[in-house]
């Protein structure tokens, strides 16, 4: 079953994440997350998988630019999109 906007919003609140943090983690821009949460746009299959993985703890949750950058560096720096520690 596809992840729903209210599930993403609840995930953000539960974890204290901003939309920008979520967007960075899965490799999209913040407006894309906002449009999904507002019900204006559905995610493509790759984004759907990434959201599902984070929100529901399913495999594939760490895909996207944020995860790709971390893999290229060999390890996470512990810094979020603002450059501040997570």
C-alpha positions in Angstrom: 0.0 0.0 0.0 1.4 3.4 -0.9 2.6 5.7 1.8 0.1 8.5 2.6 0.8 12.2 3.2 -0.5 12.0 6.8 2.0 9.1 7.5 4.9 11.3 6.3 3.6 14.3 8.4 3.3 12.0 11.5 6.9 10.7 10.8 8.2 14.2 10.7 6.5 15.2 14.0 7.5 12.0 15.7 11.1 12.3 14.8 11.4 16.1 15.1 12.5 16.3 11.4 11.8 19.2 9.1 10.6 18.7 5.5 14.1 19.9 4.5 15.8 17.2 6.5 13.5 14.5 5.0 14.1 15.9 1.5 17.9 15.8 2.1 17.9 12.3 3.5 16.1 10.9 0.5 17.6 13.2 -2.2 14.8 15.5 -3.3 14.1 19.1 -2.7 11.8 20.3 0.1 9.0 21.7 -2.2 8.6 18.2 -3.5 8.0 16.9 0.0 5.6 19.8 0.7 3.6 19.1 -2.4 3.2 15.4 -1.5 2.1 16.2 2.1 -0.4 18.8 0.8 -1.8 16.1 -1.6 -0.8 18.0 -4.7 1.6 15.4 -6.1 2.2 11.7 -5.8 5.8 10.5 -5.6 7.5 8.5 -8.4 8.3 4.9 -7.6 11.8 5.6 -6.3 10.6 8.3 -4.0 7.7 6.2 -2.9 10.1 3.4 -1.9 12.4 5.9 0.0 9.4 7.4 1.9 8.0 4.0 2.7 11.4 2.8 4.0 11.7 5.8 6.3 8.1 6.1 7.4 7.4 2.4 7.8 10.9 1.1 8.4 10.9 -0.9 5.2 14.1 -1.8 3.3 15.2 0.8 0.7 14.5 3.8 3.0 17.9 5.3 2.6 18.0 6.0 -1.1 18.6 9.3 -2.7 21.3 12.0 -2.9 21.8 12.2 0.9 22.5 8.5 1.1 24.5 8.5 -2.1 26.8 11.2 -0.8 27.3 9.4 2.4 28.2 6.2 0.6 30.7 8.0 -1.6 32.3 9.5 1.6 32.3 6.1 3.2 30.3 7.2 6.3 27.8 9.7 7.4 29.1 13.0 8.9 26.2 13.3 11.2 25.3 16.6 9.6 21.9 17.5 8.1 21.0 19.8 5.2 21.9 23.0 7.1 25.4 21.7 7.9 24.5 21.5 11.6 24.9 18.3 13.6 21.9 15.9 13.4 
